[in-house]
Each structure stands twice: as C-alpha cells, then as structure tokens.
Amino acid sequence: MTVAFVLARTASGGARGSLRPFSPSIRASMAAVVASSGRAMAGASRPLSTWTDVPMGPPDPILGLTQAFNEDTNPKKVSLGVGAYRDSSGKPAVLQCVRTAEEQIVAAKMNKEYLGITGLPDFITRAVDLMLGPNTLADGNIAAVQTLSGTGGCRLVGDFYARFLGTGTPIYLPDPTWANHKNIFRDAGLDIRAYRYWKPDTRGLDLDGMLEDIASAPDGSVILLHACAHNPTGVDPTHEQWAQISDLCAKKNLYIFFDSAYQGFASGDPEYDAHAVRLFRERGHRMALCQSFAKNFGLYGERVGVLSMVCADRDEAKRVESQLKMLIRPMYSNPPVHGARIVSRILGDEGLSSQWRTECKGMADRIISMRKALRSELERLGSKRPWNHVTDQIGMFCYSGMTEEQVLRLRSEYAIYITNDGRISMAGVTDANVGYIAAAIHEAQSEHWRRYCMLGAPLLCAGARATGCVWLPDRETELPKTSASDDHVLTQCQCQCGTTGRIATRVTI
C-alpha cells in the first residue's frame, strides 16, 4: 500500500509540486514490484516461514512421560517417572523449614534488586560448607559461584572445560547416567565417553569394569562422578571402593567433576552423603563440584545451585572465578535470588538448620520404607526373581532391571508410568499403591502368553501386539504333552492366514 501511494503521488508530480516525478522507467519498475507483491499476497494461504526446514525435535523422555500420565484417564494411574519427592499421600511436599524461612524473608521486606554475577555470597559460603565442611572458603583457594540448579552448574563447568582444556576434551560419564548429562556436555563441546558402572547380572556396581575403563582413559580427561544416590541406578560405591577409584583417578591425572543432587536425601545424613567428595578433596584432586538444592530442600522450581572449583591457591581461584563470571554474564547474567535466600537463611540459622536435617531425614526414611514395602510385596507374590537390589540401592530411584517391553506393558495395561530404562521414582510409591505397583510389576515380568507358530513367527507377544499371523483364540485346542519341557504347553491353533499349526505357550515367572 505504501509503495502504491508513493507511486500515485510521484506520478502526478508530487504533493503540491514539492516532489519531482520519477522517470517513466522507474515508475514502470515500481509498478512491477507492486503487481508482483499483490499477486504473492493474494495467493498466499499463510505467511512465508523462514524455518520450513527445521525438523520436529523428539519429546523429552521424562517430561513427555509426565504429559502422557496427565492425559491418562485410568483412575488407578501412578506416576513413577519424574524425580520429585511426594509425601505419603502422593502429593508434592514443601518443607516446613522452607515455609518458615519464606515467611521471615517476606517479613524483612527485602528488595528485588539484581544479584551480582556470582550470586548471593552468604548462600554460596553456607552451601560449600555443607558439602566440604565448616569454613571451607577461608583459605581462598576455591572459586564458587551460584548457578541455575544442577543443570546450570553442569553446563557452566562444561563450557569452562571446553574453553580451557579444549573443545573435544574427553569427559567420561557413568553408563548409565542422568540422561541430560549427555545433552549438556555434548552441547558444551566435549567428547562424550562412557565408563562401565551398572552390572545387570547383580543389579549392582560393576567396579572391575569401571576401574578398567578409567585405566584406559587418556591422561588429563574429565570424569563425572555422582556424589551419592547415583541417578538412575541408586547404586553407590562403598567407602573402600571410593578409595580405589580415587587412587586410580590420581594416577591417571584426571579432572574430577562431582555432581551432587541428593546430599542428605540419600541416607538422611548430609555428612555421610558427603563422604566421597570430602575424600577426593582431602587427597588433593583437581576437582569441581556442582550442588543442587532441588531434591534435599524441595526447591525444584527455584533453580538453586552452586558450582565450586578447587584451585591450587588464592591467586588461581581469583582467576578461575573471573573466567566463570565471563561465561555467566552472556549466558544468564546473574542468578535468581529467592531460592538462594531460603537456603541461606535455613543453613545460617541453628534452629532452621536442625529442622531441615530432621525433615530431610524424614524424606529419606520414607523412601527407604517404601523400598522395603515394594520388595516385601514382590516376594509375597511368589516371584522367583531376586529383589534384594530394591533395598540395596539408595536415594530417589530404583533401577528395576525391567526391559523396555515390560515397561511399556506396565504403561499400557496398568497405567504405571516409569522411564523406558526401568527406572522407578520411589518417591511416587505410597502405602496406598505399593500393592498395586508390585502386582503389576510381577505380571509384566511374567511371560504368560508368548506363543510361536510352527514357522517360528511370533503370533502374540506379551504386549498383546500381533507381529505376524494373528492367533485366533477361539480356534485353539490343547494337545497332549510331548517332549516339551515342563514349563511348556503345546496347543494347536489356526492362524488368520488359515494355517493350522502347533504353538508352544511358555509360562515363566
């Protein structure tokens, strides 16, 4: 419209003769542009997009699971996917010490000004002391900054490593590990590698495999260690095993990165849960530590965390802090204040700190009691599988050892939602639903209806999905036992294609 208006004005010599008319050739060119634009606008059914080639990203495996749970209409549905604490009635819980601290903060009428780039100083000091011991920062050889919970701390240290150890530096992650670790360090530019951690046969720690993989890592690589309550397995090394791991890491001159999300939440004792981190620091490792306060303080949405880097001396710590600030400033500028004030007030007040320890132990004890109840129910149902790993593991999660097929059956037939790798969030298990969960797990792991036709093609699998010919149950007749083993029943059936054959139904618990 603007071009047409200008064209009309200039063609007549301009308004009040103040504008000189364009030449005939220019007017012709402008007319062509107007005509072309008009045709494009008239024929367009929707605005042109710059991003037509952008593919749809896959759904987040955990957040997508929550969405599926929310859309499920089954009244018995159970969410065991997201790692967030639930009380004995299955509801989100806010600690009373957090409520009290918030009330005090509101009453103090604090301002909402920006924090500095490194965050709230008192919070950082008290957070580091909680993990490494009182007056840790007094020596001045630790660079510590507030972060956007654990995820932000991981990304910040990943960018630091990429900048000062070099893009493509190997970082060794336990196999398995928290799914987001790979995303974070890949996007930071590090070379993702794995060391063995989980041993399926024992559903415990593969110490020999872990040590072998660490020994073969290039000197000067980065290794990520879970400080306690390993996610997703719930399997932690013993104190003696941590000493072995420390010795080998020192021999290989590795950069240590501890990710701590469950201090106090794992065992109920913050000092016990800090053992590995304190051991490595006492032994002089080049070490970084990320702390999250989502789980142990229940501050999931406040995004409260700290990244600490142990340095050789005060001068090195100042230089490292300056570089962390240079990474933070263009990334998120400065951290949020409210959650940091809550944690700082609790840890800085003797009464509130004591109350937090009691409440944190209460959360840990409930998780431990639900582990015992789940194991007891599974054994009561007569399962021949070993379930000691349920109570041997620690923290938020139980790594069940269930296959993806069994997990999908739990979801489709019982509306029980766990991640595809078989990880169960024990926080979602309650006295009211533990029996239902145990019975469903028992059924999902029992191969009652696995049938094979005479051609060897599966007719109907445990998930009730046809993968070849379709078995017609009304045309099945049981045949006399033959040479099949005791846990087989031979039957005769007719497939959808009309073929009559024999199938074996294997029943194993």
Buried (B, 14 or more C-beta within 10 A) or exposed (E): EEEBEBBEEBBEEBEEEEEEBBEEEEBEEBBEEBEEEEEEEEEEEEEEEEEEEEEEEEEEEBEEBBEBBEEBEEEEBBBBBBBBBBBEEBEEBEBEBBEBBBEBBEEEEEEEEEBEBBBBBBBBBBBBBBBBEEEBBEEEBBBBBBBBBBBBBBBBBBBBBBBEBEEEBBBBBBBBBBBBBBBBBEEBBBBBBBBBBBBEEEBBBBBEBBBEBBEEBEEBBBBBBBBBBBBBBBBBBEEEBBEBBBEBBBEBEBBBBBBBBBBBBBBBBBBEBBBBBBBBBEBEBBBBBBBBBBBBBBBBEBBBBBBBBBBEEEEBBEEBBEBBBEBBEEEBEBBBBBBBBBBBBBBBBEEBBEBBBEBBBBBBEBBBBBBEBBBBBBBEBEBEEEBEBBBBBBBBBBBBBBBEBBBBBBBEBBBBBBBBBBBBBBBBBBEEBBBBBBBBBBBBBBBEBBBBBBEEEBBBBBBEEEEBBEBEEEEBEEEEEEEBEEEBBBBBBBBEEEEEBBBBBBEEB
